[in-house]
């Protein structure tokens, strides 16, 4: 009888140890596969790592992965606790239940939870590559049960109005990347300029041309009815090589004049085979102007950049849904959203456009975009309801403020310095 008890004791004890090892495997696998960076796994897989490639495939369906691993983990933990209770109850009587609870809690906590998870979180990619092949087998074995559990969980969640979206993880990749970049900057691993460029590239799909276009009130245009001398003088003094051409009203854009095309035509009239200085009077700016390219104001920046590249042009006029001119956009404007302000020898030097006064105030042009201000000052003013800093003040005030009015919101103090008609032209801003 004693021999049978000894044999049973060692068989059950061995089974408990085996179950604890299996529980450690499931716990560590769950942590490793959820904590591993898919980017690092992809890099390892590209170098020929079969384990990393297997880990990528396993983590594609995170819900199925978690279901299978948790099912295995709970089965082993519950079975090991049951065996320990049976064994100790046989050895010490009814008090074995309490003793088994204490012993198994200690063993499971240390050897099946903390130890494997600590290793997995410290070596996430290495551990994920090692356990992925075995986990794939577990997922296949448990797939019928996991599928039933998933259906039950989705049904229970739907009762509370929660919809489990299988594509939510894919849709969240962009936010995950943006968050990682912002976190890297806050920890000092990513420079501000690098953060701005990376986030600027990510934001192109979420921003529209109306947010960065040059407003129609600031567009320099050429009057088609102006004299040739006036047109040539304007082309020579303008810092721009392309100028929209209008006739009658500024809304009536009939073409876009390129300075090179204009000067080629002037050269032909004046210095061509039959050219004379007097023939400059025959200059027709409409003849040399290109056909205007109009784009809707709601076009996303990444789509517009693709259109510019496809059409081999980088100059567009922005119109609203009624066809009315709203502004002007160039490829350079889109690139500036990624790399920052691009200047040349004809641009005004704005290397440090925002300088604080002795009191800590910043005098800002009302037409400055909130995004540019945030990037330059590392602020976080919201740009959901307005594109410019003047628009933000008007939105928050729910009125067009008068000169001298002061407002405080979003942790800043805003004072209206100058106003022209219904436009706020200058503001004084100070962080509170």
C-alpha positions, 0 to 999 in steps of 0.5 A: 500500500505504501509502495502504491502511495509512493508511486502515485505521489511521484507520478502526480508530483511529476505531472504537477512539475510538467504542468508548471513548465507548460504554464510557464511556456504559455505565460512567456509565449503570450508576453513575448508574442504581444510585446515583440516589435513586428518591425524588428521581427520583420527585419529578422525575417528578411535576414532569413530567420524562420522563427521570426517569420513564424512569429509574424504569422502567429501575431497576425490574428492577435485575438486567435493567438491570445485565445489559444494561449490563455486557454492552454495557460488556464487548463494547465494552471487549473489542472496542476492546482487540482492535482496538488489539492488531491495529493496533499489532501491524501497526505495530510487530510482536509487541511491539504486544501489550504496547504495546496492553495498556498503552495500552488499560488507560490509556485505558479506566481514565481515559476509560471508567471513572473519568471517566464514573463520577465524573461520574455519582456526582456528578450521579446523578439528572441523569445517570440522567434523561439516559441512561435513554431510551438504556439502555431501548433497549439493554435491549430489544436485549440482552434475549434474551441477558440473559435467557439469562445470568440463567437461567445465573447463577441456575442456578449460584447454586442449585448453591451454595445461593444463591437469587436473590429477585426481591422482595428489593429491594422487601422491603429498601426499608424497611430502606433508609429506616431506614438512611438516617434513622439515617445522617442522624442520625449525620451531624447532618442529622436531629435525634434527635426526628425520627429517633425519630418516623420510625423509630417509625412504620416499626416499627409493623408489626414490633411487637405489642401485647404489647410496649407494653401495660400489664401486668395487674398495673398495671391499675386496675379497678372492682369491680362489687360495690363500693358506689356511693359507692366507685365514684364516689370511685374515678372521681373520684380516678382519673387515668383516664377509662376503667376496666375493670369486673370481678366476682368475679375480676379476670380476669372483665372484664364491661365498661369504665366511662367516667367521663362515662357514670357521672356522667351516670347519677349526675346522672340519679339525683340531679338528674333529674325524679324524682331524689333524693340517696337514689337514688344507692344504685340506681347500677348500674355494669354498666348504664353500662359499655360492652362490653369490646373484647378483642384478641390479644396478637400483633396488630401495632401498625399493624393495631391502630391501624387497628382503633381508627380503624375502631371509633371507640374507643381502649381495648382489653383484651389477651388471650393465645391461651387468652383470659386477660387479659394487659394493657391497650392504648390508642391513646395507647400506640401514638401514643407509640411514634411521638411519644414520651411524651404527658403531661397535667395528670393524669400524673406529671411524668416529663420527665427520668425517667433522671438519672445519679448522680455515679458515672454510674449510672442507677436504672431501674424494672424495668418500663421497656421497653427501647425507651423506655430506648433512645430516651431514652438513645440506647442500643442494648440488644437488645429481641428476647428481652425487652420490659422491662429486667428481662426482659432481665436475667432472659434474660441471667442465665438465672435470677431474680437476687437483690437485690445481684447484678451482671451485665455484658453488651451493654456495660453493668453491671446491678445488681439493687436491689430484687426483689418476689417474682419481679419485678425492680422496680429496677435500677442501670445504668451504661455500661461 
